[in-house]
Amino acid sequence: MQEQPSLYIPHGGGPCFFMEWPGDPHLWDNMAAMLRSIPGRLPRKPDAILVITAHWEEAVFTFTGAPQPRLEYDYYGFPAHTYELTYKAPGAPQLAQQAARLLTDAGIAATVDHQAPWDHGVFIPLKVAFPEEDIPVLAMSLKSGLDPADHLAAGQALQSLRQQNVLIIGSGLSYHNLRAFFNPASQADNDAAEAFDDWLMHAVGQPDTGRQALLQQWSQAPGARRVHPREEHLLPLMVVAGAGSDSPGHVFYREDILGKAVSAIQFGD
């Protein structure tokens, strides 16, 4: 069977897809359409989805182990109904054990947390992309320290899951400077966002070895620290790129939101 791809996607701003966004109710429409298009990009319906979320960091890579993880509404100041959203897909405890074992077998410390919830980096984009809520979901943390090499190596160790019909999704945002994000008049920030996104398209478009070398040095890219003052929303890409095949990745969605370039990236057909 054809293996599943690995995807790096933007998950928007909080519960943005499930509310009337102030000022521009259509601001997130294209991103929502991209998320809804994901099932059609896949060779078949996945047996499970592994989501690496930008909103969870642990001392070692950690996986959710509950049969039905609770939701964590880790966003603030949004309408009351967005704190009542549900996502009732089952968890994937057996896959959690397998994924942790793949990492430890590769010499990478990992564990399973049976109490860990799904944060909004998990349930918000999945609620748009897979509204049927019938595919088991496993969430994975980042590793504190945010070393890109660690995350690339973790992705490499997890690559075999794609052959088992597991869809690997990195949930973050390729532009994540919130102070600058809502200042569309800042041309310097807009230019930095475009320059960094251009570099990112070049980097992921390289074959595996060249791609990893470039991504490990992402902070040297044009506009890098202006785009990511802290890199937690970029690090899910490293896991996804590590889990990608030797063939180059490609950008399947790019949009300027409030003047800032934002992209989604796919590895594998």
Secondary structure, 3 states (H helix, E strand, C coil): CCCCCEEEEECCCCCHHHCCCCCCCCCCHHHHHHHHHHHHHCCCCCCEEEEEEEEEEECCEEEECCCCCCECCCCCCCCHHHHCCCCCCCECHHHHHHHHHHHHHCCCCEEEECCCCECHHHHHHHHHHCCCCCCCEEEEEEECCCCHHHHHHHHHHHHHHHHHCEEEEEEECCCCCHHHHCCCCCHHHHHHHHHHHHHHHHHHCCCHHHHHHHHHCHHHCCCHHHHCCCHHHCHHHHHHHHHCCCCCCEEEEEEEECCEEEEEEEECC
